[in-house]
Amino acid sequence: MASVRECPSCALEFEDTGDVETCPYCGYEFPQRRDSVRWVAWLLVLLLLWPAIKGLMYLFG
Ligand SMILES: [Zn+2]
């Protein structure tokens, strides 16, 4: 199901088929929300696990 989406860079409307990554008019690259959320999630996991990793390194290192 296609919907109309507005480019935040050039403000032109185009048909969003769901997998549009760049604006067909100006070439603006839309931020991939799912990817950035995944990165933030990984960073949070690393931050949460870091004390445990350091503790393990202290015990076994
Ligand atoms: Zn555009």
PDB file of the backbone (N, CA, C, O) and the ligand in Angstrom, with CONECT records:
HET     ZN  A 101       1
ATOM      1  N   MET A   1       0.846  -1.187   0.000  1.00  0.00           N
ATOM      2  CA  MET A   1       0.000   0.000   0.000  1.00  0.00           C
ATOM      3  C   MET A   1       0.886   1.243   0.000  1.00  0.00           C
ATOM      4  O   MET A   1       1.637   1.471   0.948  1.00  0.00           O
ATOM      5  N   ALA A   2       0.804   2.021  -1.025  1.00  0.00           N
ATOM      6  CA  ALA A   2       1.651   3.201  -1.157  1.00  0.00           C
ATOM      7  C   ALA A   2       0.963   4.411  -0.558  1.00  0.00           C
ATOM      8  O   ALA A   2      -0.256   4.565  -0.632  1.00  0.00           O
ATOM      9  N   SER A   3       1.773   5.256   0.030  1.00  0.00           N
ATOM     10  CA  SER A   3       1.248   6.494   0.588  1.00  0.00           C
ATOM     11  C   SER A   3       2.138   7.639   0.137  1.00  0.00           C
ATOM     12  O   SER A   3       3.247   7.432  -0.356  1.00  0.00           O
ATOM     13  N   VAL A   4       1.637   8.832   0.313  1.00  0.00           N
ATOM     14  CA  VAL A   4       2.401  10.008  -0.090  1.00  0.00           C
ATOM     15  C   VAL A   4       3.265  10.461   1.081  1.00  0.00           C
ATOM     16  O   VAL A   4       2.807  10.567   2.219  1.00  0.00           O
ATOM     17  N   ARG A   5       4.516  10.720   0.767  1.00  0.00           N
ATOM     18  CA  ARG A   5       5.454  11.129   1.792  1.00  0.00           C
ATOM     19  C   ARG A   5       6.135  12.425   1.357  1.00  0.00           C
ATOM     20  O   ARG A   5       6.384  12.641   0.171  1.00  0.00           O
ATOM     21  N   GLU A   6       6.430  13.276   2.326  1.00  0.00           N
ATOM     22  CA  GLU A   6       7.054  14.553   1.998  1.00  0.00           C
ATOM     23  C   GLU A   6       8.527  14.527   2.363  1.00  0.00           C
ATOM     24  O   GLU A   6       8.906  14.131   3.465  1.00  0.00           O
ATOM     25  N   CYS A   7       9.349  14.958   1.419  1.00  0.00           N
ATOM     26  CA  CYS A   7      10.786  15.018   1.656  1.00  0.00           C
ATOM     27  C   CYS A   7      11.098  16.167   2.605  1.00  0.00           C
ATOM     28  O   CYS A   7      10.663  17.292   2.357  1.00  0.00           O
ATOM     29  N   PRO A   8      11.851  15.918   3.702  1.00  0.00           N
ATOM     30  CA  PRO A   8      12.170  16.996   4.634  1.00  0.00           C
ATOM     31  C   PRO A   8      13.191  17.970   4.081  1.00  0.00           C
ATOM     32  O   PRO A   8      13.387  19.049   4.641  1.00  0.00           O
ATOM     33  N   SER A   9      13.847  17.604   2.985  1.00  0.00           N
ATOM     34  CA  SER A   9      14.884  18.470   2.429  1.00  0.00           C
ATOM     35  C   SER A   9      14.320  19.444   1.408  1.00  0.00           C
ATOM     36  O   SER A   9      14.554  20.649   1.497  1.00  0.00           O
ATOM     37  N   CYS A  10      13.560  18.911   0.417  1.00  0.00           N
ATOM     38  CA  CYS A  10      13.067  19.777  -0.653  1.00  0.00           C
ATOM     39  C   CYS A  10      11.560  19.991  -0.557  1.00  0.00           C
ATOM     40  O   CYS A  10      10.995  20.746  -1.348  1.00  0.00           O
ATOM     41  N   ALA A  11      10.893  19.330   0.410  1.00  0.00           N
ATOM     42  CA  ALA A  11       9.473  19.543   0.689  1.00  0.00           C
ATOM     43  C   ALA A  11       8.568  19.114  -0.468  1.00  0.00           C
ATOM     44  O   ALA A  11       7.408  19.522  -0.526  1.00  0.00           O
ATOM     45  N   LEU A  12       9.087  18.292  -1.391  1.00  0.00           N
ATOM     46  CA  LEU A  12       8.256  17.778  -2.469  1.00  0.00           C
ATOM     47  C   LEU A  12       7.646  16.446  -2.037  1.00  0.00           C
ATOM     48  O   LEU A  12       8.276  15.659  -1.331  1.00  0.00           O
ATOM     49  N   GLU A  13       6.406  16.208  -2.476  1.00  0.00           N
ATOM     50  CA  GLU A  13       5.738  14.969  -2.118  1.00  0.00           C
ATOM     51  C   GLU A  13       5.971  13.910  -3.187  1.00  0.00           C
ATOM     52  O   GLU A  13       6.001  14.212  -4.380  1.00  0.00           O
ATOM     53  N   PHE A  14       6.136  12.674  -2.750  1.00  0.00           N
ATOM     54  CA  PHE A  14       6.328  11.569  -3.682  1.00  0.00           C
ATOM     55  C   PHE A  14       5.657  10.336  -3.107  1.00  0.00           C
ATOM     56  O   PHE A  14       5.253  10.305  -1.944  1.00  0.00           O
ATOM     57  N   GLU A  15       5.548   9.307  -3.967  1.00  0.00           N
ATOM     58  CA  GLU A  15       4.871   8.094  -3.554  1.00  0.00           C
ATOM     59  C   GLU A  15       5.816   7.213  -2.743  1.00  0.00           C
ATOM     60  O   GLU A  15       6.868   6.802  -3.233  1.00  0.00           O
ATOM     61  N   ASP A  16       5.439   6.931  -1.513  1.00  0.00           N
ATOM     62  CA  ASP A  16       6.275   6.104  -0.640  1.00  0.00           C
ATOM     63  C   ASP A  16       5.823   4.660  -0.751  1.00  0.00           C
ATOM     64  O   ASP A  16       4.742   4.297  -0.289  1.00  0.00           O
ATOM     65  N   THR A  17       6.665   3.836  -1.371  1.00  0.00           N
ATOM     66  CA  THR A  17       6.321   2.427  -1.550  1.00  0.00           C
ATOM     67  C   THR A  17       6.789   1.576  -0.384  1.00  0.00           C
ATOM     68  O   THR A  17       6.590   0.361  -0.394  1.00  0.00           O
ATOM     69  N   GLY A  18       7.409   2.185   0.624  1.00  0.00           N
ATOM     70  CA  GLY A  18       7.819   1.445   1.805  1.00  0.00           C
ATOM     71  C   GLY A  18       9.308   1.203   1.892  1.00  0.00           C
ATOM     72  O   GLY A  18       9.856   1.067   2.986  1.00  0.00           O
ATOM     73  N   ASP A  19       9.978   1.148   0.732  1.00  0.00           N
ATOM     74  CA  ASP A  19      11.424   0.898   0.752  1.00  0.00           C
ATOM     75  C   ASP A  19      12.197   2.026   0.075  1.00  0.00           C
ATOM     76  O   ASP A  19      13.278   1.815  -0.476  1.00  0.00           O
ATOM     77  N   VAL A  20      11.622   3.228   0.128  1.00  0.00           N
ATOM     78  CA  VAL A  20      12.287   4.386  -0.468  1.00  0.00           C
ATOM     79  C   VAL A  20      13.379   4.865   0.487  1.00  0.00           C
ATOM     80  O   VAL A  20      13.108   5.177   1.647  1.00  0.00           O
ATOM     81  N   GLU A  21      14.608   4.918  -0.010  1.00  0.00           N
ATOM     82  CA  GLU A  21      15.718   5.327   0.842  1.00  0.00           C
ATOM     83  C   GLU A  21      16.204   6.723   0.528  1.00  0.00           C
ATOM     84  O   GLU A  21      16.781   7.389   1.388  1.00  0.00           O
ATOM     85  N   THR A  22      15.976   7.181  -0.710  1.00  0.00           N
ATOM     86  CA  THR A  22      16.412   8.521  -1.071  1.00  0.00           C
ATOM     87  C   THR A  22      15.283   9.240  -1.795  1.00  0.00           C
ATOM     88  O   THR A  22      14.439   8.613  -2.434  1.00  0.00           O
ATOM     89  N   CYS A  23      15.282  10.560  -1.685  1.00  0.00           N
ATOM     90  CA  CYS A  23      14.285  11.382  -2.365  1.00  0.00           C
ATOM     91  C   CYS A  23      14.520  11.309  -3.871  1.00  0.00           C
ATOM     92  O   CYS A  23      15.649  11.512  -4.318  1.00  0.00           O
ATOM     93  N   PRO A  24      13.489  11.027  -4.664  1.00  0.00           N
ATOM     94  CA  PRO A  24      13.675  10.933  -6.120  1.00  0.00           C
ATOM     95  C   PRO A  24      13.942  12.280  -6.775  1.00  0.00           C
ATOM     96  O   PRO A  24      14.352  12.324  -7.935  1.00  0.00           O
ATOM     97  N   TYR A  25      13.721  13.377  -6.063  1.00  0.00           N
ATOM     98  CA  TYR A  25      13.907  14.698  -6.655  1.00  0.00           C
ATOM     99  C   TYR A  25      15.274  15.277  -6.312  1.00  0.00           C
ATOM    100  O   TYR A  25      15.997  15.730  -7.200  1.00  0.00           O
ATOM    101  N   CYS A  26      15.634  15.265  -5.025  1.00  0.00           N
ATOM    102  CA  CYS A  26      16.873  15.932  -4.620  1.00  0.00           C
ATOM    103  C   CYS A  26      17.929  14.936  -4.137  1.00  0.00           C
ATOM    104  O   CYS A  26      19.075  15.321  -3.904  1.00  0.00           O
ATOM    105  N   GLY A  27      17.566  13.681  -3.985  1.00  0.00           N
ATOM    106  CA  GLY A  27      18.550  12.678  -3.578  1.00  0.00           C
ATOM    107  C   GLY A  27      18.799  12.644  -2.087  1.00  0.00           C
ATOM    108  O   GLY A  27      19.748  12.006  -1.630  1.00  0.00           O
ATOM    109  N   TYR A  28      17.953  13.329  -1.314  1.00  0.00           N
ATOM    110  CA  TYR A  28      18.116  13.328   0.142  1.00  0.00           C
ATOM    111  C   TYR A  28      17.984  11.905   0.690  1.00  0.00           C
ATOM    112  O   TYR A  28      17.043  11.187   0.349  1.00  0.00           O
ATOM    113  N   GLU A  29      18.929  11.505   1.539  1.00  0.00           N
ATOM    114  CA  GLU A  29      18.885  10.165   2.119  1.00  0.00           C
ATOM    115  C   GLU A  29      18.092  10.197   3.414  1.00  0.00           C
ATOM    116  O   GLU A  29      18.440  10.900   4.363  1.00  0.00           O
ATOM    117  N   PHE A  30      17.025   9.424   3.430  1.00  0.00           N
ATOM    118  CA  PHE A  30      16.198   9.385   4.633  1.00  0.00           C
ATOM    119  C   PHE A  30      16.870   8.532   5.693  1.00  0.00           C
ATOM    120  O   PHE A  30      17.402   7.464   5.389  1.00  0.00           O
ATOM    121  N   PRO A  31      16.849   9.005   6.954  1.00  0.00           N
ATOM    122  CA  PRO A  31      17.436   8.208   8.033  1.00  0.00           C
ATOM    123  C   PRO A  31      16.671   6.901   8.221  1.00  0.00           C
ATOM    124  O   PRO A  31      15.441   6.888   8.273  1.00  0.00           O
ATOM    125  N   GLN A  32      17.418   5.809   8.322  1.00  0.00           N
ATOM    126  CA  GLN A  32      16.792   4.503   8.516  1.00  0.00           C
ATOM    127  C   GLN A  32      16.570   4.288  10.013  1.00  0.00           C
ATOM    128  O   GLN A  32      17.491   3.940  10.752  1.00  0.00           O
ATOM    129  N   ARG A  33      15.323   4.506  10.437  1.00  0.00           N
ATOM    130  CA  ARG A  33      15.027   4.508  11.857  1.00  0.00           C
ATOM    131  C   ARG A  33      15.341   3.154  12.499  1.00  0.00           C
ATOM    132  O   ARG A  33      15.891   3.096  13.599  1.00  0.00           O
ATOM    133  N   ARG A  34      14.989   2.074  11.808  1.00  0.00           N
ATOM    134  CA  ARG A  34      15.185   0.754  12.399  1.00  0.00           C
ATOM    135  C   ARG A  34      16.665   0.482  12.678  1.00  0.00           C
ATOM    136  O   ARG A  34      17.014  -0.084  13.714  1.00  0.00           O
ATOM    137  N   ASP A  35      17.542   0.895  11.735  1.00  0.00           N
ATOM    138  CA  ASP A  35      18.968   0.660  11.920  1.00  0.00           C
ATOM    139  C   ASP A  35      19.517   1.446  13.100  1.00  0.00           C
ATOM    140  O   ASP A  35      20.287   0.918  13.903  1.00  0.00           O
ATOM    141  N   SER A  36      19.115   2.717  13.204  1.00  0.00           N
ATOM    142  CA  SER A  36      19.642   3.535  14.290  1.00  0.00           C
ATOM    143  C   SER A  36      19.152   3.014  15.630  1.00  0.00           C
ATOM    144  O   SER A  36      19.903   3.013  16.606  1.00  0.00           O
ATOM    145  N   VAL A  37      17.900   2.570  15.689  1.00  0.00           N
ATOM    146  CA  VAL A  37      17.371   2.011  16.935  1.00  0.00           C
ATOM    147  C   VAL A  37      18.177   0.776  17.326  1.00  0.00           C
ATOM    148  O   VAL A  37      18.475   0.564  18.501  1.00  0.00           O
ATOM    149  N   ARG A  38      18.528  -0.045  16.317  1.00  0.00           N
ATOM    150  CA  ARG A  38      19.310  -1.247  16.601  1.00  0.00           C
ATOM    151  C   ARG A  38      20.671  -0.868  17.173  1.00  0.00           C
ATOM    152  O   ARG A  38      21.143  -1.488  18.126  1.00  0.00           O
ATOM    153  N   TRP A  39      21.307   0.161  16.586  1.00  0.00           N
ATOM    154  CA  TRP A  39      22.616   0.591  17.087  1.00  0.00           C
ATOM    155  C   TRP A  39      22.523   1.080  18.514  1.00  0.00           C
ATOM    156  O   TRP A  39      23.363   0.737  19.346  1.00  0.00           O
ATOM    157  N   VAL A  40      21.500   1.886  18.809  1.00  0.00           N
ATOM    158  CA  VAL A  40      21.343   2.405  20.172  1.00  0.00           C
ATOM    159  C   VAL A  40      21.128   1.251  21.139  1.00  0.00           C
ATOM    160  O   VAL A  40      21.664   1.254  22.247  1.00  0.00           O
ATOM    161  N   ALA A  41      20.340   0.262  20.718  1.00  0.00           N
ATOM    162  CA  ALA A  41      20.089  -0.891  21.570  1.00  0.00           C
ATOM    163  C   ALA A  41      21.386  -1.637  21.854  1.00  0.00           C
ATOM    164  O   ALA A  41      21.633  -2.040  22.991  1.00  0.00           O
ATOM    165  N   TRP A  42      22.216  -1.824  20.831  1.00  0.00           N
ATOM    166  CA  TRP A  42      23.495  -2.518  21.035  1.00  0.00           C
ATOM    167  C   TRP A  42      24.401  -1.721  21.968  1.00  0.00           C
ATOM    168  O   TRP A  42      25.071  -2.291  22.829  1.00  0.00           O
ATOM    169  N   LEU A  43      24.418  -0.392  21.792  1.00  0.00           N
ATOM    170  CA  LEU A  43      25.255   0.436  22.659  1.00  0.00           C
ATOM    171  C   LEU A  43      24.804   0.329  24.108  1.00  0.00           C
ATOM    172  O   LEU A  43      25.626   0.243  25.020  1.00  0.00           O
ATOM    173  N   LEU A  44      23.464   0.335  24.315  1.00  0.00           N
ATOM    174  CA  LEU A  44      22.944   0.221  25.678  1.00  0.00           C
ATOM    175  C   LEU A  44      23.323  -1.122  26.285  1.00  0.00           C
ATOM    176  O   LEU A  44      23.714  -1.193  27.450  1.00  0.00           O
ATOM    177  N   VAL A  45      23.205  -2.196  25.490  1.00  0.00           N
ATOM    178  CA  VAL A  45      23.565  -3.526  25.987  1.00  0.00           C
ATOM    179  C   VAL A  45      25.033  -3.548  26.380  1.00  0.00           C
ATOM    180  O   VAL A  45      25.395  -4.082  27.429  1.00  0.00           O
ATOM    181  N   LEU A  46      25.888  -2.959  25.524  1.00  0.00           N
ATOM    182  CA  LEU A  46      27.319  -2.932  25.833  1.00  0.00           C
ATOM    183  C   LEU A  46      27.588  -2.161  27.115  1.00  0.00           C
ATOM    184  O   LEU A  46      28.381  -2.588  27.955  1.00  0.00           O
ATOM    185  N   LEU A  47      26.909  -1.002  27.261  1.00  0.00           N
ATOM    186  CA  LEU A  47      27.117  -0.195  28.454  1.00  0.00           C
ATOM    187  C   LEU A  47      26.665  -0.942  29.707  1.00  0.00           C
ATOM    188  O   LEU A  47      27.318  -0.887  30.750  1.00  0.00           O
ATOM    189  N   LEU A  48      25.527  -1.645  29.586  1.00  0.00           N
ATOM    190  CA  LEU A  48      25.008  -2.376  30.737  1.00  0.00           C
ATOM    191  C   LEU A  48      25.910  -3.552  31.093  1.00  0.00           C
ATOM    192  O   LEU A  48      26.084  -3.882  32.266  1.00  0.00           O
ATOM    193  N   LEU A  49      26.489  -4.189  30.054  1.00  0.00           N
ATOM    194  CA  LEU A  49      27.297  -5.374  30.297  1.00  0.00           C
ATOM    195  C   LEU A  49      28.746  -5.037  30.624  1.00  0.00           C
ATOM    196  O   LEU A  49      29.494  -5.902  31.080  1.00  0.00           O
ATOM    197  N   TRP A  50      29.153  -3.786  30.394  1.00  0.00           N
ATOM    198  CA  TRP A  50      30.558  -3.437  30.551  1.00  0.00           C
ATOM    199  C   TRP A  50      31.098  -3.740  31.952  1.00  0.00           C
ATOM    200  O   TRP A  50      32.176  -4.324  32.060  1.00  0.00           O
ATOM    201  N   PRO A  51      30.396  -3.370  33.029  1.00  0.00           N
ATOM    202  CA  PRO A  51      30.911  -3.718  34.366  1.00  0.00           C
ATOM    203  C   PRO A  51      31.070  -5.224  34.549  1.00  0.00           C
ATOM    204  O   PRO A  51      32.029  -5.679  35.173  1.00  0.00           O
ATOM    205  N   ALA A  52      30.124  -5.999  34.000  1.00  0.00           N
ATOM    206  CA  ALA A  52      30.231  -7.450  34.111  1.00  0.00           C
ATOM    207  C   ALA A  52      31.435  -7.970  33.328  1.00  0.00           C
ATOM    208  O   ALA A  52      32.148  -8.863  33.786  1.00  0.00           O
ATOM    209  N   ILE A  53      31.652  -7.400  32.137  1.00  0.00           N
ATOM    210  CA  ILE A  53      32.802  -7.814  31.322  1.00  0.00           C
ATOM    211  C   ILE A  53      34.093  -7.475  32.042  1.00  0.00           C
ATOM    212  O   ILE A  53      35.025  -8.279  32.065  1.00  0.00           O
ATOM    213  N   LYS A  54      34.150  -6.291  32.628  1.00  0.00           N
ATOM    214  CA  LYS A  54      35.363  -5.884  33.366  1.00  0.00           C
ATOM    215  C   LYS A  54      35.592  -6.799  34.568  1.00  0.00           C
ATOM    216  O   LYS A  54      36.724  -7.161  34.889  1.00  0.00           O
ATOM    217  N   GLY A  55      34.475  -7.168  35.231  1.00  0.00           N
ATOM    218  CA  GLY A  55      34.597  -8.064  36.366  1.00  0.00           C
ATOM    219  C   GLY A  55      35.130  -9.418  35.966  1.00  0.00           C
ATOM    220  O   GLY A  55      35.969  -9.996  36.658  1.00  0.00           O
ATOM    221  N   LEU A  56      34.635  -9.934  34.827  1.00  0.00           N
ATOM    222  CA  LEU A  56      35.102 -11.231  34.334  1.00  0.00           C
ATOM    223  C   LEU A  56      36.579 -11.144  33.953  1.00  0.00           C
ATOM    224  O   LEU A  56      37.351 -12.060  34.236  1.00  0.00           O
ATOM    225  N   MET A  57      36.970 -10.040  33.312  1.00  0.00           N
ATOM    226  CA  MET A  57      38.362  -9.878  32.929  1.00  0.00           C
ATOM    227  C   MET A  57      39.247  -9.811  34.179  1.00  0.00           C
ATOM    228  O   MET A  57      40.369 -10.317  34.172  1.00  0.00           O
ATOM    229  N   TYR A  58      38.748  -9.195  35.237  1.00  0.00           N
ATOM    230  CA  TYR A  58      39.526  -9.105  36.478  1.00  0.00           C
ATOM    231  C   TYR A  58      39.675 -10.490  37.108  1.00  0.00           C
ATOM    232  O   TYR A  58      40.731 -10.838  37.636  1.00  0.00           O
ATOM    233  N   LEU A  59      38.582 -11.280  37.041  1.00  0.00           N
ATOM    234  CA  LEU A  59      38.617 -12.608  37.668  1.00  0.00           C
ATOM    235  C   LEU A  59      39.506 -13.568  36.905  1.00  0.00           C
ATOM    236  O   LEU A  59      40.260 -14.337  37.501  1.00  0.00           O
ATOM    237  N   PHE A  60      39.414 -13.520  35.554  1.00  0.00           N
ATOM    238  CA  PHE A  60      40.123 -14.516  34.745  1.00  0.00           C
ATOM    239  C   PHE A  60      41.379 -13.974  34.091  1.00  0.00           C
ATOM    240  O   PHE A  60      42.137 -14.743  33.500  1.00  0.00           O
ATOM    241  N   GLY A  61      41.626 -12.659  34.178  1.00  0.00           N
ATOM    242  CA  GLY A  61      42.712 -12.092  33.412  1.00  0.00           C
ATOM    243  C   GLY A  61      44.007 -11.945  34.172  1.00  0.00           C
ATOM    244  O   GLY A  61      44.999 -11.473  33.616  1.00  0.00           O
TER     245      GLY A  61
HETATM  246 ZN    ZN A 101      13.863  15.845  -1.703  1.00  0.00          ZN2+
END
